[in-house]
Amino acid sequence: MKSFNQAGLLAVTLLCQTAWAEVDMPRVDRRQEIQQQRIEQGVESGALTQREANRLEHQQMRIERQENVAQADGTVTLAERARLNHQQNKASRNIARKKHNLRRQ
């Protein structure tokens, strides 16, 4: 009986940890994917140099780290969502500006 209770307690604990660790942010994730595609397209078309692309990708990585920090406690507050949205808006403008900076290769 004791081992049955321990197994049940272990199962409940694992389920709770899984639920707390996963905070879905599909809008943020999808936007990250789209911005990464825009960077890749810019490199392929020659609109972005490799150096510009690297800087933009580093910016995307910083946003991803901020997202992970926001999700770490299991709850993403409105302030954290607003901060992530602001950072993504800024990254989007940077991508557009770098892709259209009239630099010729």
KEMAR-562431 format. One line per 8 residues: number of its first residue (from 1); their letters; for each residue x, y, z of N, C-alpha, C. Coordinates in steps of 0.02 Angstrom, whole numbers, padded with zeros to 5 digits. Layout:
REM KEMAR-562431
NUM) A) X/Y/Z/X/Y/Z/X/Y/Z | ...;
This chain:
REM KEMAR-562431
1) MKSFNQAG) 00041/-00060/00000/00000/00000/00000/00043/00063/00000 | 00098/00060/00039/00142/00118/00044/00173/00134/-00025 | 00195/00084/-00062/00226/00095/-00127/00175/00121/-00177 | 00111/00100/-00170/00058/00125/-00214/00047/00200/-00203 | 00046/00221/-00140/00039/00292/-00123/00097/00333/-00149 | 00157/00307/-00142/00216/00342/-00165/00215/00349/-00241 | 00195/00296/-00276/00191/00298/-00349/00139/00350/-00371 | 00082/00351/-00336/00031/00401/-00353/00055/00471/-00341;
9) LLAVTLLC) 00089/00482/-00285/00116/00548/-00269/00169/00569/-00321 | 00210/00523/-00341/00261/00537/-00392/00228/00556/-00458 | 00176/00520/-00478/00141/00534/-00541/00110/00603/-00539 | 00077/00621/-00484/00046/00687/-00477/00099/00741/-00479 | 00154/00731/-00446/00208/00780/-00445/00236/00791/-00515 | 00247/00738/-00552/00274/00744/-00620/00224/00780/-00665 | 00161/00765/-00659/00110/00799/-00700/00108/00873/-00684 | 00112/00891/-00621/00110/00962/-00602/00171/00998/-00628;
17) QTAWAEVD) 00229/00967/-00622/00290/01000/-00646/00287/01011/-00721 | 00261/00963/-00757/00254/00970/-00829/00207/01026/-00846 | 00152/01030/-00812/00103/01083/-00825/00132/01151/-00809 | 00169/01157/-00755/00198/01221/-00736/00253/01243/-00783 | 00291/01195/-00808/00348/01211/-00851/00326/01235/-00920 | 00267/01214/-00942/00244/01231/-01009/00194/01289/-01008 | 00217/01346/-01026/00173/01404/-01034/00173/01420/-01108 | 00117/01405/-01140/00113/01415/-01212/00111/01489/-01229;
25) MPRVDRRQ) 00150/01507/-01278/00150/01575/-01305/00154/01568/-01381 | 00102/01540/-01413/00106/01526/-01484/00114/01588/-01527 | 00086/01644/-01507/00093/01706/-01546/00166/01729/-01546 | 00198/01727/-01489/00268/01747/-01484/00311/01699/-01525 | 00298/01634/-01517/00338/01584/-01553/00330/01591/-01629 | 00269/01600/-01651/00256/01607/-01723/00290/01670/-01750 | 00287/01723/-01712/00318/01785/-01735/00394/01777/-01740 | 00423/01741/-01693/00495/01727/-01695/00512/01689/-01759;
33) EIQQQRIE) 00470/01639/-01776/00482/01600/-01837/00479/01644/-01899 | 00429/01687/-01902/00421/01731/-01960/00480/01778/-01966 | 00502/01806/-01911/00559/01852/-01914/00623/01816/-01934 | 00631/01754/-01911/00689/01715/-01932/00687/01702/-02007 | 00628/01687/-02034/00620/01677/-02105/00636/01740/-02144 | 00616/01798/-02118/00631/01861/-02151/00707/01873/-02155 | 00742/01855/-02101/00814/01863/-02100/00846/01817/-02152 | 00825/01754/-02153/00852/01706/-02201/00838/01728/-02272;
41) QGVESGAL) 00779/01752/-02285/00762/01776/-02352/00805/01835/-02372 | 00819/01879/-02323/00862/01936/-02337/00933/01916/-02355 | 00959/01865/-02323/01026/01840/-02339/01026/01809/-02409 | 00975/01768/-02423/00972/01735/-02488/00965/01784/-02546 | 00928/01838/-02535/00918/01887/-02588/00975/01937/-02594 | 01019/01938/-02544/01074/01985/-02545/01056/02052/-02512 | 00996/02058/-02485/00975/02119/-02452/01010/02128/-02385 | 01032/02073/-02356/01068/02075/-02292/01137/02045/-02300;
49) TQREANRL) 01186/02078/-02270/01252/02048/-02267/01252/01995/-02212 | 01302/01953/-02210/01306/01903/-02158/01313/01937/-02089 | 01350/01991/-02087/01358/02027/-02023/01292/02055/-01999 | 01253/02085/-02044/01187/02110/-02025/01142/02054/-02001 | 01144/01998/-02037/01102/01940/-02019/01122/01914/-01950 | 01187/01910/-01937/01210/01886/-01871/01185/01931/-01815 | 01188/01996/-01825/01164/02042/-01773/01089/02034/-01762 | 01052/02027/-01817/00979/02019/-01811/00962/01952/-01778;
57) EHQQMRIE) 01000/01900/-01793/00988/01835/-01761/01005/01837/-01687 | 01057/01874/-01669/01073/01882/-01598/01017/01918/-01561 | 00986/01967/-01594/00930/02001/-01565/00872/01952/-01554 | 00861/01908/-01602/00808/01858/-01596/00824/01810/-01537 | 00887/01792/-01529/00906/01748/-01474/00894/01782/-01407 | 00908/01847/-01402/00895/01884/-01340/00820/01883/-01323 | 00779/01892/-01374/00706/01890/-01363/00686/01821/-01339 | 00714/01769/-01369/00698/01701/-01349/00719/01688/-01276;
65) RQENVAQA) 00777/01713/-01256/00798/01706/-01187/00750/01742/-01140 | 00728/01802/-01160/00679/01839/-01119/00614/01800/-01113 | 00594/01768/-01166/00534/01727/-01165/00543/01669/-01116 | 00600/01636/-01117/00614/01581/-01072/00613/01603/-00999 | 00641/01662/-00986/00640/01689/-00918/00568/01703/-00896 | 00529/01731/-00941/00459/01747/-00926/00420/01683/-00910 | 00435/01629/-00945/00399/01566/-00936/00425/01526/-00877 | 00482/01543/-00851/00515/01502/-00800/00473/01490/-00738;
73) DGTVTLAE) 00435/01540/-00717/00395/01531/-00656/00326/01501/-00669 | 00311/01486/-00733/00248/01454/-00750/00193/01502/-00767 | 00205/01567/-00759/00155/01618/-00775/00189/01674/-00812 | 00159/01694/-00867/00184/01751/-00905/00135/01809/-00892 | 00160/01860/-00858/00117/01916/-00840/00104/01960/-00900 | 00055/02004/-00893/00040/02052/-00947/00100/02097/-00960 | 00136/02116/-00908/00195/02158/-00917/00249/02121/-00956 | 00258/02057/-00942/00308/02018/-00978/00288/02010/-01051;
81) RARLNHQQ) 00224/01998/-01063/00199/01993/-01133/00209/02059/-01170 | 00195/02114/-01136/00203/02180/-01167/00277/02193/-01184 | 00321/02173/-01138/00393/02183/-01149/00416/02141/-01209 | 00393/02078/-01212/00411/02035/-01269/00384/02064/-01334 | 00323/02088/-01333/00293/02117/-01393/00333/02179/-01415 | 00353/02220/-01367/00392/02279/-01383/00459/02260/-01415 | 00492/02209/-01387/00556/02186/-01413/00547/02157/-01483 | 00493/02122/-01495/00480/02094/-01562/00465/02150/-01612;
89) NKASRNIA) 00429/02201/-01591/00416/02258/-01635/00482/02291/-01655 | 00525/02300/-01606/00590/02331/-01618/00632/02289/-01666 | 00632/02223/-01656/00669/02178/-01699/00641/02180/-01770 | 00575/02182/-01776/00544/02185/-01843/00565/02248/-01880 | 00566/02305/-01844/00588/02367/-01876/00661/02363/-01896 | 00702/02332/-01855/00773/02325/-01871/00782/02282/-01934 | 00744/02228/-01939/00749/02185/-01998/00730/02225/-02061 | 00674/02260/-02058/00652/02300/-02115/00703/02353/-02133;
97) RKKHNLRR) 00730/02387/-02083/00778/02441/-02096/00842/02413/-02128 | 00865/02357/-02103/00927/02327/-02131/00915/02299/-02201 | 00856/02272/-02214/00843/02243/-02280/00834/02298/-02333 | 00817/02358/-02312/00803/02411/-02360/00849/02471/-02350 | 00911/02459/-02331/00956/02514/-02317/00995/02539/-02378 | 00974/02519/-02436/01003/02541/-02501/01078/02528/-02507 | 01103/02480/-02467/01172/02460/-02472/01178/02413/-02532 | 01225/02423/-02572/01235/02380/-02631/01296/02337/-02619;
105) Q) 01290/02274/-02639/01348/02229/-02632/01391/02230/-02693;
